Amino acid sequence: MIRKDAHLIPKPFDPKIEQKPTRDGYGVGVVEAAKADSRVVVLCADLTESTRNLDFKKFFPDRFVQMGVQEQLLAALGAGMALAGKIPFITSYAMFCPGRAWEQVRTNICLNNVNVKVIGSHAGVSVGPDGATHQAIEDIAIMRVIPNMTVIAPCDAIEARKATVAAARLEGPCYLRFAREKTPVFTTDATPFEIGKATVLRDGKDVALIACGPLVYKALRAADELAKRDRIQCMVVNSHTVKPLDEATILAAADRCRAVVTVEEHQITGGLGGAIAEFLTKTRPTPIEFIGVQNRFGESGPPNELIEHFGMGVSHIKAAVKTAMARKRAGRLSLSTIMSKLRGVKTS
Amino acid sequence: MIASDMPHLHEEKVKNLELIANKLRQHVIRMVAAAGSGHQGGALGMADVFAVLYFHELKHRPKDPEWEDRDRLILSNGHICPVRYAAMAEAGYFPVKELMTLRRLGSRLQGHPERERLPGSETTSGPLGSGLGQATGMAYVGKMDKKSWRVFCLTSDAEHEAGVHWEATMFAGKNRLDNLTCVIDRNNIQIDGDTENVMPLEPLRAKYEAFNWHVIECNGNDVQDVTRALEEAKKVHDRPTVVIAHTIPGRGVSYMENNYLWHSQPFKPGEAEKALKELKDIEAKLTADHQQDV
């Protein structure tokens, strides 16, 4: 059952659900953040419209900095502005910032520990027709590996707005990951959001689906279908903050379900799934299945077809849940076999 | 202090700055020798520029390194930090004896400067090419907020091979950041040899002019000429200034001067002592001249 305290929209599986890209939420959020704090400035690398900075530019022309196609400078100059007291939002496509600017983000921003917000739009294969060159599916990995960095991948446009406002209030480096394509808006203003605090959207005891970004919605759908057709009850956790991981919530989910499926539009290596595996391996070894891109580059195509093509659709999530359940059962079986042998009892 | 319209320093001030530069060089030798590694060539070459900056040019308060209205000094070529550390210690930022902790575990004096460890170092730097971008960001804020402080960015010549440096040059030129002065340590050497063989930089002046910068050249080992250049930069409006400071790498130590191998090679036994002896001889001569003048 979807939890009441998640305050999702009344009919999240209505086919006519409103759809918006998460980058739109950023565009609204950054204006809100700028109104609240005069230190907020936006640095833009020749992508004002597509990174949703038009409103900011209109309302705060003096705080909008046009950088041209200079992504390494975007990060270095942002660090300099932060050192002089500003809260710079450095914005581009995730492939170029942080992608191209990784070393500047790592050293000028994170080692320096300055108050810069790295905005990576157009993350994931759902960028679509532009193809692999512009589809960042490594960005979570390269950001979460850096000390001092907070990493957030919001699940819809409303959460993206909240995350943007919260990031401006957070002291220190932060990476926000947004998508180009429209995806369902299923949370509401009342849905809880706090950096570093995962939200349990649905209760369940069989498998914990832990997701981030717009695929949280597909995880929720998969859980709904599994409950209706297969009598499998999945817990669904929105782990929007990939770093720092909400260890207490993840641990509780693993304890309750003893089987986990991670879901993200990112390479399996180094992403949310990797973070959860690293954590659970040392605390509560649990069977984990991973939904994500499997060591491949993206390609051109319609966004939804690409999600399916790369194995991140609802059907793939459902299959992964069943595999995770089977592994859980097998694990129990083998454990009981071992226990029986220790007791010297013959098992069937 | 001299008035800004008087580019020439009083003779006593010149001698004083030369003595300070000499002292900084001696610190550099002792520090790098004690650490067993480090970069001497550029540090020795830039000692005069550091003496002028910290003891004449910069608006700063060593006991209040975060003072809001201070001038910002960014060391882009962070590897020559021993000379910056020496200048900071002599200026009173921290005790001189701490200099000998360079590159040791737990030291505030990291192999390349780290802002959070050492107040007053302004930023974490060393990866070549990205200092000017940070300095440019500060200068941009200075303009936005109508501040009177200036930003100085010291760079090596070889880091002009990095693309991100030119991104900053283009941005600063476009935005006419006349509160920004970039000083290039034009010593013509880099790790693999002569800059013009590794990757030619010339014509450096024309490159900066093409990016809308005001260009001044000076003898970077002449405190008077360095002062003249930095004062001229202050009077330039509507564009940033670059000072191409022609320096001799390893300046002050005969066997190191102009030898690219001394960019960073460790001392062999006896070499540091020889270097110190030469520098002390120079110091003695400067002091004698000084006393004669007084």
Chai-1 contact restraints between the chains, C-beta under 6 A:
chainA,res_idxA,chainB,res_idxB,connection_type,confidence,min_distance_angstrom,max_distance_angstrom,comment,restraint_id
A,Q70,B,E167,contact,1.0,0.0,6.0,A-B,restraint_1
A,Q72,B,V164,contact,1.0,0.0,6.0,A-B,restraint_2
A,L73,B,G133,contact,1.0,0.0,6.0,A-B,restraint_3
A,L73,B,V164,contact,1.0,0.0,6.0,A-B,restraint_4
A,L73,B,E167,contact,1.0,0.0,6.0,A-B,restraint_5
A,L73,B,A168,contact,1.0,0.0,6.0,A-B,restraint_6
A,A76,B,S130,contact,1.0,0.0,6.0,A-B,restraint_7
A,A76,B,G133,contact,1.0,0.0,6.0,A-B,restraint_8
A,A76,B,Q134,contact,1.0,0.0,6.0,A-B,restraint_9
A,L77,B,G133,contact,1.0,0.0,6.0,A-B,restraint_10
A,L77,B,T136,contact,1.0,0.0,6.0,A-B,restraint_11
A,L77,B,G137,contact,1.0,0.0,6.0,A-B,restraint_12
A,A79,B,Q134,contact,1.0,0.0,6.0,A-B,restraint_13
A,G80,B,Q134,contact,1.0,0.0,6.0,A-B,restraint_14
A,G80,B,G137,contact,1.0,0.0,6.0,A-B,restraint_15
A,G80,B,M138,contact,1.0,0.0,6.0,A-B,restraint_16
A,M81,B,G137,contact,1.0,0.0,6.0,A-B,restraint_17
A,M81,B,V141,contact,1.0,0.0,6.0,A-B,restraint_18
A,L83,B,T123,contact,1.0,0.0,6.0,A-B,restraint_19
A,A84,B,M138,contact,1.0,0.0,6.0,A-B,restraint_20
A,A84,B,V141,contact,1.0,0.0,6.0,A-B,restraint_21
A,K86,B,V141,contact,1.0,0.0,6.0,A-B,restraint_22
A,Q104,B,S130,contact,1.0,0.0,6.0,A-B,restraint_23
A,T107,B,P127,contact,1.0,0.0,6.0,A-B,restraint_24
A,N108,B,S130,contact,1.0,0.0,6.0,A-B,restraint_25
A,L111,B,T124,contact,1.0,0.0,6.0,A-B,restraint_26
A,N112,B,R115,contact,1.0,0.0,6.0,A-B,restraint_27
A,N112,B,T123,contact,1.0,0.0,6.0,A-B,restraint_28
A,N112,B,T124,contact,1.0,0.0,6.0,A-B,restraint_29
A,N113,B,E116,contact,1.0,0.0,6.0,A-B,restraint_30
